[in-house]
Amino acid sequence: MRAERLVLILGLACGPALAQLPPVLSAPVTSLVPQRPGGLSALAESEAGNATQGAAPSLGALGIPIPAGAPTPGMQGRGWSITPSIAAQVLGTDNAGLTATGRRSEFITTITPGLLTTIDTARLQGIVNYTPNVQIFARDTGQTRINQRYNAQLLATLVADALFLDLRAAAAVQAAGGGFGQPGIGGQTIVNRANQVQTQTIQLSPYFVHRFGDLATMQVGYAFQSVRQQLGGNATGALTPQGDRFFANQDFIAHEGYAVARTGPDFGRFAMEGRIVSTDYDGSGVLRGASRRSAVVETRYALTRQFALLAEAGYETQRYAGTTPFRLNGAVWGLGARLTLSDESAITVKYIHRGGFSSPVLDAVISLGGRTRVFANYSERLTTGAQRAVDLLSTTTLDALGNPVDLATGAPVAQPFADSFLGAQSSLQRIRRAAVSINQSWPRDIITLTLSHERRQPVTAAPGTIAFLQRGNSITLSWVHLLTASTTAFAQFQYGRFDTAGSGTSDVISANATLSTQLTPGLTAFAQYVLTNRGSDGLPARAMQNAVIIGLRQSF
């Protein structure tokens, strides 16, 4: 039995979002057009519209020409596949607030209806995964809530070979104050409603593509973007222990126009792409009246079939509101190289100047011996939490279970608006993200080790809030083992250490073990134990939480 089936079994047993074994951080971009790491270097094969191997379906990134919107050869006529499901689980914990004192037990029942739809027709392709959950608290009934969770990507061919409509959406929840590890398969982060941020984002983009034979391709489009981030209950802001507000409900609507021109095969070893992007924001906080505009030319020259040199140059302007309004007018430039080791292995390294600062960029996936894969990336970006939510849609596609995977590497992606390790802020930040993940796949086992780092440096704060420096490092080890054809075991350990300016250093240890078994076709049961231990320099004792979860999931 192939190792990939292990992830599929766990996803079907405990919900599609659970198939993300441990995530590798992606590098969010600032627009729909291909500014992701690698650029032209990673898109040598993208004229076929397939920038990600192994992702199903592969729609290509927005801004990358789609070849007449035609289905993959041999796929035409597959039509629709609809898989409804319903899951129910009960969680019991001895410390619902994860506090060192005043421990309070709680029982939480979670009902999760699901609808996984895949579409593959001549005119419409995509996947929609909708899994909202209802959490019912037995003791503190005021904490009962409904969390919206979904991922969707659809590509419609309006006029063959010319006009397309791309729709993407995502939603998830996170703890505003941070300080939590990954909840694990079947688990959930237990957090007060007033400390929980619900993010919902949607992006709608009609665009026109025209090919000038093998000479060049042109694409012109418009994108409507909407993001809403809101705390649970009646809360309008999240507060520090000192009573200062660091996160406030925020939303924006953005209008983006873009144009891309790329050379074709007639240019041989040389490739060039020019892109113009203009985005205007109508939102709250630092995004009130904000804008981003850029014009960039990127080139690639292939010295050999395996090695290519990269260069880019251009100009950008950025405008943000805030306690100290941010204004930027400056050059964009970059130099780098791409080494293609095989069809499954490539390394892209660049040094770029963007957003008013210079930084390296790394985007790599390396296959070793057929069973081992190494993913690595590093990036720095000037952005906000709300912008990161919509930017993620432009750098990912969805796998067969509706989970986001990186377009450049095919690695699972951690959605920044579902990560509760560091806290959410309303400020404009310079965000540095890095991760290295080693994955080994065997017929009955998958073992993954991930090291990650993130640093968030504030640039300007939203009016009425404060902004502060955050940084964190974590290590995660997970193991999936197929016990029998119908029973799978999963174990995960994570240690994270994070610093918050003004609050000192904290750390969190989390471990969980899960057993999942298929009772009948379509019906799966699972049981899980989760241990969480958290400490801080400012607290005299550590907080410990034990949780036991049992559940059933029925697919139809």
C-alpha positions as CSV (number, residue, x, y, z in Angstrom):
1,M,0.0,0.0,0.0
2,R,1.4,3.4,-1.0
3,A,2.4,5.8,1.8
4,E,0.3,8.6,0.2
5,R,-2.8,6.6,1.3
6,L,-1.9,7.2,4.9
7,V,-2.6,10.9,4.6
8,L,-5.8,10.2,2.7
9,I,-7.0,7.8,5.4
10,L,-6.4,10.4,8.1
11,G,-8.0,13.1,6.0
12,L,-11.1,11.0,5.5
13,A,-11.2,10.0,9.1
14,C,-10.9,13.3,10.8
15,G,-11.6,15.9,8.1
16,P,-9.8,17.3,5.1
17,A,-8.0,20.0,6.9
18,L,-6.2,17.3,9.0
19,A,-4.2,16.0,6.1
20,Q,-1.8,18.9,6.4
21,L,1.2,17.1,8.0
22,P,3.3,19.5,9.4
23,P,3.1,22.6,7.3
24,V,5.9,24.3,5.5
25,L,5.6,28.1,5.4
26,S,4.9,29.7,2.1
27,A,6.0,33.1,1.0
28,P,3.0,35.3,0.4
29,V,3.1,37.6,-2.5
30,T,1.6,41.1,-3.0
31,S,-0.5,40.6,-6.0
32,L,-2.2,38.1,-8.3
33,V,0.6,38.1,-10.9
34,P,3.5,35.7,-10.5
35,Q,5.8,37.4,-7.9
36,R,6.2,34.2,-5.9
37,P,9.7,32.9,-5.3
38,G,11.2,31.6,-8.5
39,G,9.2,33.8,-10.8
40,L,10.2,33.0,-14.4
41,S,12.7,30.5,-13.1
42,A,10.0,28.3,-11.6
43,L,7.7,28.8,-14.6
44,A,9.7,27.4,-17.4
45,E,7.1,24.7,-17.7
46,S,4.1,27.0,-16.8
47,E,3.2,27.6,-20.4
48,A,1.4,24.3,-20.0
49,G,-0.4,25.8,-17.0
50,N,1.0,23.3,-14.5
51,A,3.2,24.9,-11.9
52,T,2.6,22.3,-9.2
53,Q,3.2,18.6,-9.6
54,G,0.9,16.2,-7.8
55,A,-1.8,18.8,-7.0
56,A,-5.3,18.0,-8.1
57,P,-6.7,19.9,-9.8
58,S,-3.9,22.2,-11.0
59,L,-5.3,25.5,-12.0
60,G,-2.1,27.4,-12.3
61,A,-1.5,30.7,-10.5
62,L,-3.4,33.7,-11.3
63,G,-1.4,35.7,-13.8
64,I,0.0,32.6,-15.4
65,P,-1.5,32.0,-18.9
66,I,-3.9,29.0,-19.0
67,P,-3.7,27.0,-22.2
68,A,-7.2,27.7,-23.6
69,G,-8.6,26.5,-20.3
70,A,-8.7,23.0,-21.6
71,P,-8.8,20.0,-19.3
72,T,-5.8,17.8,-18.9
73,P,-5.6,15.2,-21.7
74,G,-7.7,12.2,-20.9
75,M,-9.6,14.2,-18.1
76,Q,-12.4,15.7,-20.3
77,G,-15.8,14.6,-19.3
78,R,-15.0,13.5,-15.8
79,G,-17.7,15.9,-14.6
80,W,-18.6,16.5,-11.0
81,S,-17.8,14.6,-7.8
82,I,-19.7,15.5,-4.6
83,T,-18.8,13.9,-1.3
84,P,-21.0,15.0,1.6
85,S,-20.0,14.0,5.2
86,I,-20.9,14.5,8.8
87,A,-18.6,14.2,11.8
88,A,-19.2,14.4,15.5
89,Q,-16.6,14.4,18.3
90,V,-16.5,15.0,22.1
91,L,-13.6,16.6,23.8
92,G,-13.0,16.4,27.5
93,T,-10.3,18.6,29.1
94,D,-9.2,19.3,32.7
95,N,-8.1,22.9,32.0
96,A,-10.2,24.6,29.4
97,G,-8.4,28.0,29.8
98,L,-4.9,26.5,29.8
99,T,-4.1,28.4,33.0
100,A,-1.6,27.7,35.8
101,T,-4.2,28.4,38.4
102,G,-8.0,28.3,38.5
103,R,-8.2,25.1,36.3
104,R,-11.6,24.4,34.9
105,S,-12.8,21.2,33.3
106,E,-15.0,21.3,30.2
107,F,-16.7,19.0,27.7
108,I,-17.0,20.3,24.1
109,T,-19.1,18.6,21.5
110,T,-18.2,19.5,17.9
111,I,-20.5,18.8,14.9
112,T,-18.8,19.2,11.5
113,P,-20.9,18.8,8.3
114,G,-18.7,18.6,5.2
115,L,-19.1,19.0,1.5
116,L,-16.1,18.2,-0.8
117,T,-16.8,18.9,-4.5
118,T,-14.4,18.4,-7.4
119,I,-15.3,19.7,-10.8
120,D,-13.5,18.8,-14.1
121,T,-15.4,19.7,-17.2
122,A,-14.5,21.4,-20.4
123,R,-15.8,24.8,-19.1
124,L,-15.3,24.5,-15.3
125,Q,-12.5,23.1,-13.2
126,G,-11.8,23.3,-9.5
127,I,-12.4,22.1,-6.0
128,V,-14.6,23.3,-3.1
129,N,-14.1,22.0,0.5
130,Y,-16.6,23.3,3.0
131,T,-16.3,22.1,6.6
132,P,-17.8,24.5,9.2
133,N,-18.0,23.3,12.7
134,V,-20.4,23.9,15.6
135,Q,-18.7,23.8,19.0
136,I,-21.1,23.2,22.0
137,F,-19.7,23.8,25.5
138,A,-21.4,21.8,28.3
139,R,-20.5,24.1,31.2
140,D,-19.7,27.5,29.8
141,T,-22.6,27.6,27.4
142,G,-21.8,31.2,26.4
143,Q,-18.7,29.9,24.6
144,T,-20.8,27.9,22.1
145,R,-19.9,29.0,18.6
146,I,-19.9,28.3,14.8
147,N,-16.6,28.4,13.0
148,Q,-16.5,28.8,9.3
149,R,-13.8,26.8,7.5
150,Y,-13.5,26.4,3.8
151,N,-11.1,26.3,0.8
152,A,-12.2,26.8,-2.8
153,Q,-10.6,27.3,-6.2
154,L,-12.6,27.4,-9.4
155,L,-11.6,28.3,-13.0
156,A,-14.3,28.9,-15.5
157,T,-13.7,29.2,-19.3
158,L,-16.0,32.0,-20.5
159,V,-14.7,32.2,-24.0
160,A,-12.4,29.5,-25.3
161,D,-8.8,30.5,-25.7
162,A,-9.5,34.0,-24.4
163,L,-11.6,34.9,-21.4
164,F,-11.5,33.2,-18.0
165,L,-13.0,33.7,-14.5
166,D,-11.0,32.6,-11.4
167,L,-12.7,32.3,-8.0
168,R,-10.8,31.6,-4.8
169,A,-11.9,31.6,-1.2
170,A,-10.7,30.5,2.2
171,A,-11.7,30.7,5.9
172,A,-10.3,29.6,9.2
173,V,-9.9,30.6,12.9
174,Q,-6.9,31.4,15.1
175,A,-6.2,32.5,18.6
176,A,-5.6,36.3,18.7
177,G,-3.2,36.1,21.5
178,G,-1.1,33.2,20.1
179,G,0.8,30.8,22.4
180,F,-0.7,27.6,21.1
181,G,0.9,24.7,19.3
182,Q,-0.7,22.7,16.5
183,P,-3.8,21.0,17.8
184,G,-3.1,17.8,15.9
185,I,-5.4,15.5,14.0
186,G,-9.0,15.6,15.2
187,G,-8.1,18.3,17.7
188,Q,-8.9,21.9,18.1
189,T,-7.4,24.9,19.8
190,I,-9.6,25.5,23.0
191,V,-9.7,29.3,23.3
192,N,-12.2,31.9,24.7
193,R,-14.5,33.3,22.0
194,A,-13.2,36.8,22.7
195,N,-9.7,35.6,21.9
196,Q,-10.6,33.9,18.6
197,V,-10.3,35.5,15.2
198,Q,-12.4,34.3,12.3
199,T,-10.9,35.2,8.9
200,Q,-12.9,34.9,5.7
201,T,-11.5,35.9,2.3
202,I,-12.7,35.8,-1.3
203,Q,-11.1,36.7,-4.6
204,L,-12.8,37.0,-7.9
205,S,-10.8,37.6,-11.0
206,P,-11.9,37.8,-14.7
207,Y,-9.0,37.9,-17.1
208,F,-8.2,37.9,-20.8
209,V,-5.4,35.9,-22.4
210,H,-4.0,36.2,-25.9
211,R,-1.2,34.2,-27.4
212,F,1.0,35.6,-30.2
213,G,1.9,32.1,-31.5
214,D,5.3,31.0,-29.9
215,L,6.4,34.6,-29.7
216,A,4.7,35.9,-26.5
217,T,1.6,35.7,-24.3
218,M,-0.4,38.6,-22.9
219,Q,-2.8,38.6,-20.0
220,V,-4.9,41.4,-18.7
221,G,-7.2,41.1,-15.7
222,Y,-9.1,42.6,-12.8
223,A,-9.4,41.2,-9.3
224,F,-12.0,41.9,-6.6
225,Q,-10.7,41.0,-3.1
226,S,-12.6,41.0,0.2
227,V,-11.2,40.0,3.6
228,R,-13.0,40.1,7.0
229,Q,-11.3,39.4,10.3
230,Q,-13.5,39.5,13.4
231,L,-13.2,38.4,17.0
232,G,-15.7,36.1,18.5
233,G,-18.6,37.1,20.7
234,N,-19.1,40.8,21.2
235,A,-15.4,41.6,21.4
236,T,-14.1,44.4,19.2
237,G,-10.4,44.2,20.3
238,A,-7.9,41.9,21.8
239,L,-5.9,43.3,24.8
240,T,-2.5,42.7,26.3
241,P,-2.2,41.9,30.0
242,Q,-1.5,45.6,30.5
243,G,-4.9,46.5,28.9
244,D,-3.5,47.8,25.5
245,R,-5.4,46.8,22.4
246,F,-3.2,45.0,19.8
247,F,-5.9,43.6,17.5
248,A,-9.1,45.2,16.3
249,N,-11.8,43.8,14.0
250,Q,-10.8,44.8,10.4
251,D,-11.9,44.3,6.9
252,F,-11.2,45.6,3.4
253,I,-12.3,45.5,-0.2
254,A,-9.6,45.8,-2.8
255,H,-9.7,46.5,-6.5
256,E,-6.7,45.3,-8.4
257,G,-5.8,45.6,-12.1
258,Y,-2.9,43.8,-13.7
259,A,-1.3,43.2,-17.0
260,V,1.4,40.6,-17.8
261,A,3.4,39.9,-21.0
262,R,5.7,36.9,-21.3
263,T,8.0,35.8,-24.1
264,G,7.4,32.4,-25.7
265,P,9.5,29.5,-27.0
266,D,10.8,31.5,-30.0
267,F,13.3,33.2,-27.6
268,G,15.0,29.9,-26.8
269,R,17.2,30.1,-23.7
270,F,16.1,33.7,-22.9
271,A,12.7,34.5,-21.3
272,M,11.4,37.8,-20.1
273,E,8.2,38.9,-18.3
274,G,6.9,42.4,-17.7
275,R,4.0,43.0,-15.3
276,I,2.1,46.0,-14.0
277,V,-0.1,45.8,-10.9
278,S,-2.2,48.5,-9.3
279,T,-4.2,47.8,-6.1
280,D,-6.4,50.2,-4.1
281,Y,-7.8,49.3,-0.7
282,D,-11.0,50.5,0.9
283,G,-10.7,49.2,4.5
284,S,-10.2,49.9,8.2
285,G,-7.0,50.5,10.2
286,V,-3.8,50.7,8.3
287,L,-5.6,49.7,5.1
288,R,-7.9,52.8,5.0
289,G,-7.1,54.4,1.7
290,A,-4.0,52.2,1.2
291,S,-2.6,51.3,-2.2
292,R,0.2,49.2,-3.8
293,R,1.5,49.7,-7.3
294,S,4.4,48.2,-9.1
295,A,5.9,47.8,-12.6
296,V,8.6,45.0,-12.9
297,V,10.5,43.3,-15.7
298,E,11.9,39.9,-14.9
299,T,14.4,37.9,-17.0
300,R,15.8,34.4,-17.1
301,Y,18.7,33.0,-19.1
302,A,19.3,29.3,-19.2
303,L,23.0,28.6,-19.3
304,T,22.2,24.9,-19.4
305,R,19.1,22.8,-19.2
306,Q,19.6,22.6,-15.4
307,F,21.0,26.1,-14.5
308,A,19.5,29.5,-15.2
309,L,20.4,33.0,-14.2
310,L,17.6,35.4,-13.0
311,A,17.3,39.2,-12.8
312,E,14.5,41.7,-12.3
313,A,14.1,45.4,-12.1
314,G,11.3,47.8,-11.6
315,Y,9.6,50.5,-9.5
316,E,7.0,50.4,-6.8
317,T,4.9,52.7,-4.6
318,Q,3.1,51.7,-1.4
319,R,0.7,53.7,0.9
320,Y,-0.6,52.8,4.3
321,A,-2.5,54.6,7.0
322,G,-1.8,54.2,10.7
323,T,-0.5,56.1,13.7
324,T,2.5,57.0,11.5
325,P,1.4,56.8,7.8
326,F,3.8,54.7,5.7
327,R,4.9,56.0,2.3
328,L,7.3,54.3,-0.1
329,N,8.5,55.2,-3.5
330,G,11.5,53.2,-4.7
331,A,13.2,50.8,-7.0
332,V,12.6,47.0,-7.2
333,W,15.5,44.8,-8.2
334,G,16.8,41.3,-7.8
335,L,19.5,38.8,-8.9
336,G,19.5,35.1,-8.5
337,A,19.7,31.6,-10.0
338,R,17.7,28.4,-10.4
339,L,19.1,24.9,-10.3
340,T,16.9,22.1,-11.6
341,L,18.2,18.8,-10.4
342,S,15.3,16.7,-11.7
343,D,11.6,16.8,-12.5
344,E,11.0,16.7,-8.7
345,S,13.9,18.7,-7.4
346,A,14.7,22.4,-7.9
347,I,16.4,25.2,-5.9
348,T,15.8,28.9,-6.5
349,V,18.0,31.5,-4.7
350,K,17.5,35.2,-5.1
351,Y,18.6,38.4,-3.5
352,I,15.9,41.1,-3.9
353,H,15.1,44.7,-3.0
354,R,11.4,45.2,-2.4
355,G,9.2,47.0,0.1
356,G,12.1,49.4,1.0
357,F,14.5,46.7,2.1
358,S,16.8,44.0,0.7
359,S,16.6,40.3,1.6
360,P,17.4,36.8,0.3
361,V,14.7,34.5,-1.0
362,L,15.0,30.7,-1.0
363,D,12.5,28.3,-2.5
364,A,13.6,24.6,-2.8
365,V,12.3,21.1,-3.0
366,I,14.7,18.2,-3.2
367,S,13.9,14.6,-3.7
368,L,16.5,12.2,-2.3
369,G,16.4,8.5,-3.1
370,G,12.7,8.4,-4.0
371,R,11.5,8.2,-0.4
372,T,12.9,11.4,1.1
373,R,11.9,15.0,0.2
374,V,13.3,18.2,1.6
375,F,11.3,21.4,1.4
376,A,12.9,24.8,2.3
377,N,12.0,28.4,1.9
378,Y,12.8,31.8,3.2
379,S,11.2,35.2,2.5
380,E,10.6,38.6,3.9
381,R,7.5,40.7,3.1
382,L,6.0,44.0,4.1
383,T,2.3,43.2,4.7
384,T,-0.6,43.0,7.1
385,G,-2.5,40.1,8.6
386,A,-5.5,40.8,6.4
387,Q,-3.4,41.1,3.2
388,R,-1.6,37.8,4.0
389,A,-5.0,36.1,4.0
390,V,-5.8,37.1,0.4
391,D,-2.2,36.9,-0.8
392,L,-2.1,33.2,0.2
393,L,-4.8,32.5,-2.4
394,S,-2.4,33.5,-5.2
395,T,0.5,31.3,-4.2
396,T,-1.4,28.0,-3.6
397,T,-3.5,25.4,-5.3
398,L,-5.6,22.7,-3.5
399,D,-4.9,19.0,-3.2
400,A,-7.5,16.2,-3.7
401,L,-8.8,16.8,-0.1
402,G,-9.1,20.6,-0.5
403,N,-6.0,21.5,1.5
404,P,-3.7,24.3,0.2
405,V,-0.3,23.3,-1.2
406,D,2.5,25.6,-2.4
407,L,2.6,26.3,-6.2
408,A,6.3,26.4,-6.3
409,T,7.1,23.2,-4.3
410,G,3.9,21.2,-3.9
411,A,4.4,21.2,-0.1
412,P,1.5,21.5,2.4
413,V,1.0,25.2,3.4
414,A,0.1,26.6,6.8
415,Q,-2.6,29.2,6.4
416,P,-1.3,32.3,8.3
417,F,-4.9,33.0,9.5
418,A,-5.1,29.5,11.1
419,D,-1.8,29.6,12.9
420,S,-2.1,30.2,16.7
421,F,1.6,30.1,17.5
422,L,2.2,33.9,17.3
423,G,-0.6,36.4,18.0
424,A,-2.6,38.3,15.5
425,Q,-2.0,42.1,15.1
426,S,-3.7,44.9,13.2
427,S,-0.4,46.6,12.3
428,L,1.7,46.8,9.1
429,Q,4.6,44.5,9.6
430,R,7.8,43.3,8.1
431,I,7.5,39.6,8.3
432,R,10.4,37.1,8.0
433,R,9.4,33.5,7.5
434,A,11.6,30.4,7.1
435,A,11.1,26.7,7.3
436,V,12.9,23.5,6.5
437,S,11.0,20.2,6.4
438,I,12.3,16.7,5.8
439,N,9.7,14.1,4.8
440,Q,10.3,10.3,4.5
441,S,7.6,8.1,2.9
442,W,7.5,4.4,3.3
443,P,4.8,1.8,2.3
444,R,3.4,1.9,5.9
445,D,4.9,5.1,7.4
446,I,5.3,8.8,6.8
447,I,7.8,10.7,9.1
448,T,8.2,14.4,8.9
449,L,10.5,16.8,10.8
450,T,9.9,20.6,10.4
451,L,11.9,23.5,11.7
452,S,10.4,26.9,11.4
453,H,11.1,30.5,12.3
454,E,9.0,33.7,12.0
455,R,9.8,37.3,13.0
456,R,7.2,40.1,12.8
457,Q,8.6,43.6,13.1
458,P,6.0,46.4,13.3
459,V,6.2,49.3,10.8
460,T,3.1,51.3,11.8
461,A,0.1,50.5,14.0
462,A,-3.6,50.9,13.3
463,P,-5.2,53.9,15.1
464,G,-6.4,52.9,18.6
465,T,-4.0,49.9,18.8
466,I,-0.3,49.2,19.7
467,A,2.2,47.2,17.7
468,F,5.1,45.2,19.0
469,L,7.9,42.9,17.9
470,Q,7.2,39.1,17.9
471,R,9.5,36.2,17.0
472,G,9.2,32.5,17.4
473,N,11.0,29.2,16.6
474,S,9.5,25.7,16.6
475,I,10.3,22.1,15.9
476,T,7.7,19.6,14.9
477,L,8.1,15.8,14.5
478,S,5.2,13.7,13.2
479,W,4.8,10.0,12.4
480,V,1.9,8.3,10.6
481,H,1.9,4.5,10.7
482,L,-0.5,2.2,8.9
483,L,-1.3,-0.6,11.4
484,T,-3.7,-2.5,9.1
485,A,-5.6,-1.8,5.9
486,S,-8.2,0.0,7.9
487,T,-6.4,1.3,11.0
488,T,-3.9,4.1,11.2
489,A,-1.9,5.6,14.1
490,F,-0.6,9.1,14.2
491,A,1.8,10.8,16.7
492,Q,3.1,14.3,16.8
493,F,5.4,16.3,19.1
494,Q,6.0,20.1,18.9
495,Y,8.1,22.5,20.9
496,G,7.9,26.2,20.3
497,R,9.6,29.2,21.9
498,F,8.5,32.7,21.2
499,D,9.3,36.3,22.4
500,T,6.9,39.2,22.6
501,A,8.3,42.7,23.2
502,G,7.3,43.9,26.6
503,S,6.1,40.4,27.7
504,G,9.3,38.4,27.8
505,T,9.9,34.8,26.5
506,S,7.3,32.0,26.5
507,D,7.3,28.4,25.3
508,V,4.7,25.8,24.5
509,I,5.1,22.0,24.4
510,S,2.4,19.9,22.7
511,A,2.1,16.2,22.0
512,N,-0.7,14.1,20.7
513,A,-1.4,10.5,19.7
514,T,-4.3,9.4,17.5
515,L,-5.8,6.1,16.5
516,S,-8.2,6.0,13.5
517,T,-10.0,3.0,12.2
518,Q,-12.5,2.4,9.4
519,L,-15.5,0.6,10.8
520,T,-17.5,0.2,7.6
521,P,-17.1,1.7,4.1
522,G,-17.5,5.5,4.7
523,L,-17.7,5.3,8.5
524,T,-14.5,6.0,10.5
525,A,-13.9,6.3,14.3
526,F,-10.9,7.9,16.0
527,A,-9.6,8.6,19.5
528,Q,-6.9,11.0,20.5
529,Y,-5.0,12.2,23.6
530,V,-3.5,15.7,23.6
531,L,-1.1,17.2,26.1
532,T,-0.2,20.9,26.2
533,N,2.3,22.5,28.5
534,R,2.9,26.3,28.4
535,G,5.2,28.5,30.4
536,S,6.3,32.2,30.5
537,D,9.1,34.2,32.1
538,G,6.4,36.4,33.7
539,L,4.4,33.5,35.4
540,P,5.5,31.6,38.5
541,A,4.2,28.3,37.3
542,R,3.5,26.4,34.1
543,A,0.1,25.7,32.7
544,M,-0.8,22.1,31.7
545,Q,-3.8,20.8,29.8
546,N,-4.9,17.2,29.1
547,A,-7.6,16.5,26.5
548,V,-9.2,13.3,25.3
549,I,-11.1,13.3,22.0
550,I,-13.3,10.6,20.5
551,G,-15.3,11.0,17.3
552,L,-17.0,9.4,14.3
553,R,-17.1,10.6,10.7
554,Q,-19.5,9.3,8.0
555,S,-18.9,10.0,4.3
556,F,-21.7,9.4,1.8
